[in-house]
Amino acid sequence: MRLQALGADVQKWTICAGAFALAFSGHANAQDLESGVGETIELGRIVVTTPLRRASSLERSTSSVVVIGESEIAQSAALDLPSLLKTIPGVTATSNGGLGADSSVSLRGTTPSQTLVLVNGVRAASATTGTVNLSGIPLASIERIEIAKGGHSAQYGSDAIGGIINIVTRQGGLCTDGRDACGSVTAGITHPWGGYVSTGVQGQSESGLNYALGGQFFGTRGYDFTLPSAWGHEPGPNGFLRGSANFALSKDLDWGRVYADGLYARGRIHYDSTPPAANEADTDNFSGKLGTRIDHSENWSSTLELSTALDNASNFRGSIKGDDFDTRRYGVLASTQKSFETDVARHILLGGVEAYRESVSGSSISDVAYDRTSRDLTAVFGQYSVEYGPLNIDSGLRYDHDGQFGGATTYNIGASYELIDGLVARASYGTGFRAPTFNDLYYPDPFTPGNPDLKPEKSRSYEIGLTWQATERTSLDVALYRNDISNQIAWAPVDPGDFFGPWHPDNIQKVRITGLEAALSHRFSEEWSAKAAVDVREPLNRSEGLHGRYVIYADRFKATAELTYSPTEQLQLIGRVLYGAARYTDELNTAKLPDYVTADFTALYALDSRSQFKFSVENIFNEQYETKAGYRAPGRTLDFSFTRAF
């Protein structure tokens, strides 16, 4: 890898050196080391569902998986989901400003539309843009986040080229202390001035019904997102207001299980745009499903799920209307899973069919509607896994048919092998694809029209990795990977010499991304623990005329460190440092955003067993930086909150 290109970036890295000298912990790749203040760590088997669409062991995964649990969310200084995810190795976060602004994440140097985002396993991306505005998903509703990196189209179909981010909301059931019902209320204030209140309850009724209900209101005056030099700048703060609600219901029966869950959020965001263009937007988002599992026998079960996802946005400036798009996705999933054992191995077979319809209504600012307003996608898939002593093998095959462009076949295979107790090596290979979005195909603006002749993007990804749980206190995870992408869709001027003329999309790009991720963890004592991770990446364009140039907005180097000190059972102090290297903002690599260093701090104090104060500061030193050209990233942000459990 041509790491010499990072030489200038490394100079600022010395600011982080002191923190890294103490930091020896990564996010929960091999083990979820979350613990409360003064608690003793108990290592246990962690089960994830994201990579294989079934329950599997995180410790023996054949691909790189990160789990972010409730404890880690609570300890973070982040106020929204993009800020939480930006510290994870392999994740790139970009935002058009602060809280509520349009934001997105991608995995391992791919584009945001090449990263599949799920909410409780349901596709949440807009059918028009192909991305999810993660600012609309409140942290208060999240139970855990599972991030599976690498190609997983053989399991999930379109968009999973870079990987999958599955956001699992609170699912309910008995409380951790064994009570039938419990809940909490949190109230907080922020600076820049704002505030929030959230509440949630969960439990299990006498009839065995598991439930979870929650809601949150969040508002902030905000700050001026856009730089004065940027197009459309309007002086003054950009405010944000959001209300959200989540629910989950489930019940175990003699013959199986029935369940339902959903997340709804409605928000209003103010942004900058040259008058008379719209500068405010109302958004509505919903993801939900209803399902049942039928247990035919102890080792054979079948599942049927109905799902829906809505993404609506209405832009305006007073009485002046802008873009107004409503997208809907209705889907059905049917699968069956059978496991059996032979003398030497355990075998798991999974097969299923999936179908969903995407539709869009509304029009662009030019008041022009889409030529086509719906399309159907159907798929059939199968998986085979075998556990043979220290060896695990996972494989998958899937065929997708799209009503627009035809069919795509994807497959993958992965293996993990426990070399010695606690030391697991893994390797995987997978193919992937991404279907063009409605905007790619049919965007109804004469100045930036879509291209109905687009072909799907395709990819081939490779990974080798090593997970080492050296002791109960120390763990290491390392991964090397490569992703080759062809037919990547890029929007470019119709006349290459006229940047301000009409634009349209085409399959013109080839990209090769190679990278290294490493995360190390260590707990020194009951009081001290630390984390550190590095993410080195070479995202290169291999298209004609751009061969050897870096992909725009892709991270090339990122490093994080975290130190936790728990002097008493009531008090926990956490400090974090993030270094981000410079990113290029144009395909010719003539302009780039500077590198940056941010530091965060969190203090948690338990007043008693049910009451806790939290004080956090994000970007302590008020570093001025951008993740998207022309948009200020948040400066110093303070948060003070109180939580009472009942």
VOGU-3710 file (C-alpha; in Angstrom, 3 decimals, decimal comma):
1> mrlqalgadv> 0,000/0,000/0,000  1,175/3,481/-0,825  1,276/4,715/2,739  3,783/7,408/1,904  0,832/9,499/0,738  -0,188/9,710/4,363  3,056/11,256/5,518  1,658/14,728/5,967  -1,272/13,336/7,921  0,970/11,539/10,407
11> qkwticagaf> 2,379/14,825/11,710  -0,843/15,640/13,477  -1,057/12,085/14,752  1,613/12,893/17,337  -1,059/14,779/19,264  -2,691/11,413/19,949  0,482/9,566/20,942  0,124/10,123/24,673  -3,389/8,742/24,679  -2,377/5,691/22,670
21> alafsghana> 0,403/4,855/25,059  -2,303/4,055/27,610  -4,921/2,618/25,263  -5,175/-1,097/24,677  -8,791/-1,797/23,789  -10,931/-2,007/20,662  -14,649/-2,189/20,126  -16,263/-5,543/20,815  -14,977/-7,478/17,810  -14,020/-10,623/19,671
31> qdlesgvget> -15,644/-10,092/23,035  -18,152/-7,516/24,246  -16,263/-6,138/27,258  -18,982/-3,804/28,372  -19,312/-3,511/32,132  -20,830/-1,153/34,622  -18,937/0,904/37,166  -17,009/-1,368/39,513  -18,329/-4,602/37,960  -16,217/-7,688/37,327
41> ielgrivvtt> -16,006/-8,699/33,692  -17,694/-11,971/32,828  -16,851/-13,281/29,392  -19,744/-15,077/27,758  -20,862/-16,298/24,369  -22,186/-13,411/22,275  -24,870/-14,244/19,716  -25,444/-12,097/16,623  -28,000/-12,457/13,843  -26,804/-10,029/11,173
51> plrrassler> -24,172/-11,783/9,027  -26,058/-15,048/8,408  -29,716/-14,070/9,006  -29,676/-16,519/11,912  -28,263/-16,719/15,409  -24,524/-17,415/15,354  -21,541/-17,054/17,666  -19,620/-13,784/17,400  -16,431/-15,436/18,675  -16,404/-17,926/15,763
61> stssvvvige> -17,669/-15,591/13,030  -16,178/-16,073/9,567  -16,343/-12,315/8,834  -15,565/-9,124/10,748  -18,420/-8,202/13,079  -18,631/-5,379/15,635  -21,293/-5,183/18,350  -22,122/-1,903/20,097  -24,237/-2,495/23,193  -26,330/-0,305/25,478
71> seiaqsaald> -23,450/0,288/27,878  -21,159/1,579/25,149  -23,912/3,858/23,842  -24,482/5,247/27,338  -20,760/5,894/27,856  -20,356/7,754/24,569  -20,368/11,544/24,353  -22,287/11,262/21,075  -25,749/12,806/20,839  -26,679/11,128/17,565
81> lpsllktipg> -25,993/7,933/15,656  -23,446/9,280/13,116  -21,266/10,626/15,954  -21,439/7,268/17,720  -20,481/5,253/14,637  -17,634/7,464/13,409  -15,172/5,949/15,917  -15,719/2,354/14,728  -12,915/0,889/12,562  -14,070/0,547/8,979
91> vtatsngglg> -16,853/3,147/9,311  -16,798/6,498/7,466  -19,322/9,108/8,614  -20,182/12,271/6,680  -22,684/14,974/7,546  -23,965/18,235/6,092  -23,649/19,910/9,488  -24,706/19,057/13,034  -27,705/17,474/14,745  -30,496/16,660/12,308
101> adssvslrgt> -28,474/17,440/9,192  -28,439/15,028/6,290  -25,853/12,404/7,238  -24,717/8,986/6,122  -22,209/6,255/6,884  -20,363/3,748/4,750  -18,177/0,731/5,409  -14,625/0,090/4,230  -14,391/2,892/1,687  -17,572/2,123/-0,222
111> tpsqtlvlvn> -20,290/4,691/-0,869  -23,203/5,151/1,579  -25,575/3,525/-0,925  -23,271/0,466/-1,000  -23,772/-0,070/2,737  -27,008/-1,794/3,715  -28,666/-0,223/6,777  -31,322/-2,271/8,563  -33,609/-1,455/11,477  -34,455/-4,725/13,228
121> gvraasattg> -33,529/-6,526/10,018  -35,754/-4,337/7,805  -34,304/-2,292/4,935  -34,513/1,343/5,956  -32,955/3,187/2,997  -34,929/5,591/0,860  -35,888/4,161/-2,524  -34,945/7,489/-4,125  -31,500/8,189/-2,662  -30,555/4,680/-1,555
131> tvnlsgipla> -29,281/5,999/1,802  -30,567/6,434/5,364  -30,397/9,709/7,276  -29,091/8,235/10,517  -29,719/11,499/12,367  -33,376/10,466/12,426  -32,726/7,307/14,481  -32,554/8,222/18,190  -29,912/6,632/20,401  -32,503/6,308/23,184
141> sierieiakg> -34,352/3,639/21,183  -31,345/1,432/20,448  -30,586/-1,795/22,292  -27,540/-2,735/20,242  -25,952/-2,249/16,824  -24,451/-5,097/14,800  -21,984/-4,148/12,061  -20,985/-6,900/9,622  -18,201/-5,742/7,313  -17,469/-7,158/3,867
151> ghsaqygsda> -19,715/-8,405/1,057  -22,971/-9,989/2,269  -25,206/-9,819/-0,809  -25,488/-13,623/-0,776  -27,537/-13,233/2,417  -29,217/-9,838/1,979  -29,163/-8,996/-1,728  -28,662/-5,493/-3,079  -26,564/-2,801/-1,369  -24,490/-5,034/0,962
161> iggiinivtr> -21,232/-4,422/-0,954  -19,366/-2,760/1,909  -21,311/-4,496/4,654  -24,374/-4,225/6,866  -25,339/-2,019/9,798  -28,265/-3,546/11,692  -29,794/-1,245/14,321  -31,740/-3,281/16,878  -34,251/-1,323/18,944  -35,262/-2,290/22,469
171> qgglctdgrd> -36,986/-5,674/22,348  -38,418/-6,003/25,863  -38,803/-9,032/28,105  -37,892/-9,544/31,741  -35,729/-6,836/33,288  -32,073/-7,513/34,052  -32,881/-7,792/37,765  -35,631/-10,323/37,099  -38,594/-7,979/37,604  -41,664/-8,288/35,402
181> acgsvtagit> -41,659/-4,586/34,495  -39,243/-1,668/34,607  -38,507/1,597/32,871  -36,609/4,850/32,930  -36,936/8,559/32,214  -34,054/10,732/30,969  -33,987/14,518/30,644  -31,048/16,535/29,367  -29,888/19,911/28,107  -27,226/20,625/25,497
191> hpwggyvstg> -25,070/23,482/24,292  -25,470/24,747/21,574  -28,754/25,272/23,336  -31,176/22,432/23,113  -32,760/19,711/25,160  -34,340/16,290/25,121  -36,507/13,966/27,141  -36,933/10,238/26,629  -38,764/7,455/28,398  -39,133/3,738/27,989
201> vqgqsesgln> -40,741/0,730/29,645  -40,252/-2,967/29,166  -41,378/-6,178/30,771  -43,310/-9,404/30,534  -46,983/-9,812/31,321  -48,522/-12,697/33,269  -49,533/-14,277/29,968  -45,908/-14,245/28,755  -46,170/-11,253/26,418  -42,823/-9,472/26,120
211> yalggqffgt> -43,105/-5,760/25,438  -41,022/-2,597/25,066  -42,323/0,929/24,466  -40,299/4,115/24,207  -40,410/7,693/23,019  -38,183/10,757/22,737  -38,369/14,463/21,913  -35,171/16,249/20,913  -34,704/19,840/19,821  -31,790/22,222/19,405
221> rgydftlpsa> -31,260/25,768/18,207  -28,173/24,465/16,430  -25,458/26,537/14,777  -24,639/27,831/11,312  -23,903/24,598/9,405  -22,701/26,105/6,129  -19,430/27,939/5,545  -19,762/31,510/4,192  -17,840/30,478/1,082  -20,236/27,630/0,291
231> wghepgpngf> -23,088/27,821/-2,184  -26,425/28,699/-0,611  -25,034/30,015/2,679  -27,573/31,855/4,835  -26,295/33,379/8,092  -27,911/32,089/11,273  -28,291/28,814/13,170  -29,822/25,687/11,647  -32,316/24,255/14,132  -33,630/20,754/14,530
241> lrgsanfals> -36,670/19,142/16,171  -37,555/15,444/16,261  -40,108/13,222/17,943  -39,826/9,442/17,846  -41,453/6,298/19,202  -40,472/2,627/19,224  -42,279/-0,550/20,192  -41,679/-4,296/20,314  -44,054/-7,143/21,184  -43,375/-10,864/21,230
251> kdldwgrvya> -44,706/-14,042/22,764  -43,356/-17,572/22,896  -45,965/-20,244/22,241  -46,008/-24,036/22,304  -45,540/-24,141/18,541  -43,131/-21,200/18,102  -43,186/-17,432/18,462  -45,017/-14,347/17,207  -43,443/-10,890/17,215  -43,729/-7,327/15,950
261> dglyargrih> -41,595/-4,203/16,243  -41,356/-0,756/14,764  -39,613/2,618/14,900  -41,211/5,911/13,837  -39,565/9,339/13,733  -40,822/12,721/12,574  -38,523/15,702/12,322  -38,031/19,216/11,014  -34,624/20,502/9,973  -33,520/23,943/8,821
271> ydstppaane> -30,701/24,151/6,253  -29,098/26,788/4,040  -30,110/27,341/0,442  -30,145/30,364/-1,844  -33,571/32,074/-1,834  -36,177/31,422/-3,040  -35,195/27,741/-2,866  -36,517/25,662/0,047  -34,530/25,799/3,286  -36,621/23,611/5,626
281> adtdnfsgkl> -37,743/20,000/5,490  -40,308/17,867/7,278  -39,402/14,190/7,375  -41,264/11,031/8,361  -39,587/7,642/8,688  -40,961/4,282/9,748  -39,539/0,759/9,737  -41,475/-2,177/11,110  -42,258/-5,850/10,766  -44,731/-8,533/11,848
291> gtridhsenw> -43,524/-12,106/12,000  -44,029/-15,623/13,222  -41,696/-18,558/13,792  -43,003/-22,107/13,621  -40,968/-24,775/15,408  -41,527/-28,023/13,528  -39,117/-29,854/15,825  -36,243/-29,117/18,162  -33,877/-28,521/15,246  -36,186/-27,357/12,468
301> sstlelstal> -38,093/-24,050/12,296  -39,648/-21,784/9,675  -40,204/-18,032/9,678  -42,617/-15,720/7,875  -42,204/-11,928/8,097  -44,100/-8,983/6,627  -42,213/-5,676/6,648  -42,623/-2,078/5,619  -40,397/0,988/5,459  -41,504/4,561/4,743
311> dnasnfrgsi> -39,280/7,535/3,953  -41,049/10,826/3,325  -39,520/14,280/2,882  -41,230/17,582/2,107  -39,014/20,624/1,453  -40,283/24,196/1,640  -39,540/27,853/2,392  -42,666/29,347/3,877  -45,327/28,850/1,221  -42,757/27,978/-1,471
321> kgddfdtrry> -42,532/24,246/-2,142  -39,373/22,334/-3,021  -38,715/18,643/-3,623  -41,479/16,464/-2,194  -40,838/12,728/-2,244  -42,539/9,838/-0,471  -41,039/6,367/-0,810  -42,476/3,079/0,401  -41,213/-0,457/0,593  -43,429/-3,448/1,391
331> gvlastqksf> -41,817/-6,854/1,730  -42,330/-10,481/2,637  -39,709/-12,985/3,782  -40,205/-16,724/4,199  -37,376/-18,970/5,353  -36,767/-22,342/6,911  -33,793/-23,554/8,943  -32,799/-27,144/9,670  -29,827/-28,376/11,693  -28,585/-31,905/12,202
341> etdvarhill> -25,535/-33,657/13,579  -23,355/-36,410/12,259  -20,659/-38,264/14,160  -18,106/-35,501/13,685  -19,940/-32,294/12,759  -23,011/-30,103/13,127  -24,696/-28,990/9,905  -27,063/-26,044/9,410  -29,179/-25,518/6,293  -31,174/-22,337/5,670
351> ggveayresv> -33,239/-21,437/2,640  -35,832/-18,860/1,779  -37,543/-16,492/-0,582  -37,846/-12,726/-0,310  -39,880/-10,195/-2,258  -40,546/-6,504/-1,889  -42,076/-3,638/-3,843  -40,603/-0,159/-3,890  -42,708/2,819/-4,895  -42,256/6,566/-4,998
361> sgssisdvay> -44,645/9,488/-5,287  -44,074/13,234/-5,474  -42,048/15,442/-7,749  -38,816/17,398/-8,015  -38,464/21,143/-7,522  -39,243/21,455/-11,233  -42,659/19,891/-10,493  -41,848/16,910/-12,714  -42,926/13,396/-11,635  -40,991/10,127/-12,052
371> drtsrdltav> -41,467/8,215/-15,317  -41,815/5,004/-13,299  -43,157/4,966/-9,783  -42,739/1,348/-8,663  -40,664/-1,767/-9,160  -40,659/-5,315/-7,796  -37,716/-7,308/-6,516  -37,792/-11,044/-5,782  -35,074/-13,375/-4,539  -34,369/-16,959/-3,557
381> fgqysveygp> -31,422/-17,837/-1,329  -29,776/-20,734/0,456  -27,042/-21,194/3,039  -25,028/-24,097/4,341  -22,847/-24,021/7,457  -20,849/-26,742/9,145  -19,195/-26,789/12,576  -16,470/-29,396/12,719  -14,597/-29,132/16,004  -12,413/-26,005/15,786
391> lnidsglryd> -13,456/-25,384/12,144  -16,502/-23,357/11,043  -17,513/-22,957/7,391  -20,320/-20,681/6,156  -21,512/-20,461/2,559  -24,365/-18,752/0,774  -25,921/-18,446/-2,677  -28,640/-16,007/-3,765  -30,437/-15,016/-6,953  -32,187/-11,617/-7,155
401> hdgqfggatt> -34,522/-10,524/-9,924  -35,233/-6,825/-10,374  -38,136/-5,659/-12,505  -35,882/-2,975/-14,000  -32,504/-4,524/-14,858  -32,977/-8,289/-14,663  -31,155/-10,770/-12,462  -28,037/-10,963/-10,299  -26,459/-14,035/-8,695  -24,192/-13,630/-5,673
411> ynigasyeli> -22,361/-16,075/-3,437  -19,886/-16,169/-0,584  -17,876/-18,600/1,493  -16,037/-18,107/4,752  -14,138/-20,185/7,289  -12,863/-19,727/10,820  -10,477/-22,022/12,669  -9,536/-21,972/16,353  -5,773/-22,473/16,220  -5,421/-22,642/19,995
421> dglvarasyg> -7,775/-21,794/22,820  -8,875/-18,181/22,264  -6,987/-17,677/18,972  -9,245/-17,802/15,879  -8,192/-17,234/12,270  -10,780/-16,425/9,611  -11,000/-15,902/5,851  -13,876/-15,096/3,509  -14,717/-14,307/-0,092  -17,961/-12,873/-1,420
431> tgfraptfnd> -19,574/-11,241/-4,411  -22,052/-8,377/-4,204  -24,227/-6,030/-6,215  -26,224/-2,830/-5,868  -29,371/-2,050/-7,810  -29,653/1,530/-9,133  -32,042/3,689/-7,116  -35,072/5,547/-8,461  -32,997/8,724/-8,559  -30,232/6,942/-10,480
441> lyypdpftpg> -32,754/5,644/-12,999  -35,526/8,191/-13,254  -34,710/11,401/-11,355  -37,336/13,836/-12,736  -35,287/16,995/-13,130  -34,446/18,059/-16,689  -31,173/19,552/-15,471  -30,062/16,361/-13,640  -32,020/13,512/-15,246  -31,653/9,856/-14,283
451> npdlkpeksr> -30,419/7,157/-16,641  -32,838/4,213/-17,185  -30,086/2,219/-18,960  -27,907/1,839/-15,869  -26,603/-1,604/-14,946  -26,198/-2,836/-11,359  -22,890/-2,316/-9,578  -20,922/-5,492/-8,856  -18,181/-6,372/-6,382  -15,769/-9,047/-5,220
461> syeigltwqa> -14,476/-8,852/-1,658  -11,726/-10,764/0,150  -10,784/-10,824/3,831  -8,420/-12,580/6,197  -8,476/-11,903/9,915  -7,312/-12,973/13,342  -9,098/-12,734/16,690  -7,141/-13,401/19,861  -8,647/-13,456/23,330  -5,236/-13,627/25,006
471> tertsldval> -6,652/-13,440/28,538  -9,927/-12,473/30,141  -8,587/-8,903/30,159  -6,861/-8,648/26,771  -8,145/-9,106/23,219  -6,917/-8,337/19,714  -8,638/-8,285/16,346  -6,862/-7,729/13,003  -8,306/-7,853/9,490  -6,862/-7,388/5,992
481> yrndisnqia> -9,330/-6,911/3,137  -9,793/-5,987/-0,502  -12,916/-5,010/-2,425  -13,029/-4,719/-6,227  -16,082/-2,837/-7,532  -17,122/-2,510/-11,180  -19,896/-0,567/-12,922  -19,935/1,885/-10,020  -22,519/4,555/-10,698  -21,228/8,120/-10,760
491> wapvdpgdff> -23,031/11,380/-11,472  -20,996/13,597/-13,800  -21,523/16,514/-16,236  -22,948/15,513/-19,605  -20,249/17,747/-21,095  -17,042/16,994/-19,118  -15,842/20,509/-19,862  -18,960/22,176/-18,442  -19,070/21,568/-14,681  -22,119/23,851/-14,314
501> gpwhpdniqk> -24,087/22,211/-17,110  -26,547/19,282/-16,954  -25,470/16,161/-15,015  -26,463/12,511/-15,354  -25,359/9,134/-13,912  -23,472/6,388/-15,727  -21,630/3,113/-15,021  -18,171/4,589/-15,443  -16,163/3,747/-12,350  -13,983/0,875/-11,263
511> vritgleaal> -12,719/0,954/-7,699  -10,272/-1,140/-5,693  -10,187/-0,712/-1,916  -7,549/-2,400/0,225  -7,229/-1,922/3,941  -6,086/-2,988/7,378  -8,086/-2,756/10,614  -6,673/-3,505/14,044  -8,264/-3,199/17,487  -6,548/-4,002/20,795
521> shrfseewsa> -8,068/-4,085/24,269  -6,816/-4,436/27,811  -8,248/-4,041/31,293  -5,471/-3,134/33,696  -7,507/-3,440/36,892  -10,998/-2,941/38,226  -10,397/0,815/37,946  -8,537/1,178/34,633  -9,278/-0,075/31,133  -8,436/1,207/27,672
531> kaavdvrepl> -9,100/0,797/23,955  -7,236/1,596/20,744  -7,893/0,989/17,061  -6,365/1,911/13,715  -7,926/1,887/10,267  -5,559/2,165/7,267  -7,120/2,163/3,829  -6,234/2,735/0,168  -9,463/3,442/-1,788  -8,282/3,839/-5,386
541> nrseglhgry> -10,178/4,683/-8,532  -9,229/2,346/-11,413  -11,400/4,003/-14,069  -10,000/5,253/-17,348  -8,542/8,715/-16,894  -8,686/8,470/-13,089  -6,544/5,398/-12,492  -4,628/5,703/-9,226  -6,702/8,587/-7,824  -8,288/8,300/-4,405
551> viyadrfkat> -12,056/7,877/-4,089  -13,727/11,062/-2,868  -14,649/11,364/0,830  -13,202/7,927/1,659  -11,176/7,637/4,870  -7,522/6,787/4,243  -6,372/6,684/7,856  -8,225/6,835/11,136  -7,168/6,072/14,697  -9,051/6,108/17,986
561> aeltyspteq> -8,114/5,695/21,633  -10,189/5,461/24,781  -9,297/5,377/28,481  -11,768/4,529/31,241  -11,233/5,183/34,956  -13,670/4,002/37,623  -12,329/5,234/40,975  -15,489/4,226/42,863  -18,557/2,112/42,275  -20,532/5,295/41,596
571> lqligrvlyg> -18,183/7,204/39,289  -16,921/6,406/35,808  -14,748/8,727/33,685  -14,083/8,116/29,979  -11,792/10,029/27,626  -11,591/9,472/23,866  -9,413/10,754/21,039  -10,100/10,455/17,308  -7,672/11,292/14,518  -9,000/11,509/10,959
581> aarytdelnt> -6,681/11,914/7,994  -7,367/14,260/5,091  -10,029/13,266/2,554  -10,162/14,232/-1,108  -13,311/16,005/-2,311  -12,878/15,741/-6,081  -12,079/12,856/-8,408  -8,849/14,450/-9,685  -7,582/14,774/-6,084  -6,846/18,474/-6,435
591> aklpdyvtad> -8,781/19,484/-3,304  -9,076/17,860/0,085  -10,420/18,428/3,560  -7,695/18,840/6,223  -6,976/16,173/8,802  -8,313/16,706/12,307  -8,116/15,549/15,914  -11,090/15,567/18,278  -11,299/14,680/21,960  -14,387/13,696/23,954
601> ftalyaldsr> -15,067/13,263/27,663  -17,847/11,532/29,585  -18,527/11,387/33,326  -21,185/9,059/34,753  -22,182/9,300/38,402  -24,662/6,914/40,014  -26,491/8,802/42,761  -28,078/5,539/43,863  -29,007/2,212/42,273  -31,679/3,865/40,103
611> sqfkfsveni> -30,456/7,421/39,518  -27,563/8,558/37,332  -26,119/11,874/36,210  -24,221/12,139/32,925  -21,988/14,986/31,778  -20,228/14,805/28,438  -18,288/17,070/26,119  -17,831/16,224/22,466  -14,945/17,904/20,613  -13,503/19,418/23,806
621> fneqyetkag> -10,965/21,646/22,049  -13,512/22,963/19,527  -11,640/21,606/16,512  -12,859/23,227/13,286  -13,190/20,599/10,568  -15,457/19,265/7,833  -16,554/15,785/6,816  -18,395/17,210/3,787  -17,009/20,150/1,837  -18,705/23,405/2,778
631> yrapgrtldf> -20,348/22,122/5,954  -18,989/22,719/9,447  -18,776/19,659/11,665  -20,057/20,297/15,218  -17,720/22,258/17,469  -17,609/21,866/21,232  -20,898/20,304/22,336  -21,947/19,904/25,977  -24,556/17,527/27,327  -25,877/17,212/30,871
641> sftraf> -28,603/14,684/31,704  -30,301/12,857/34,543  -31,767/9,352/34,315  -34,164/7,819/36,811  -35,054/4,140/36,600  -38,252/2,721/38,055
//
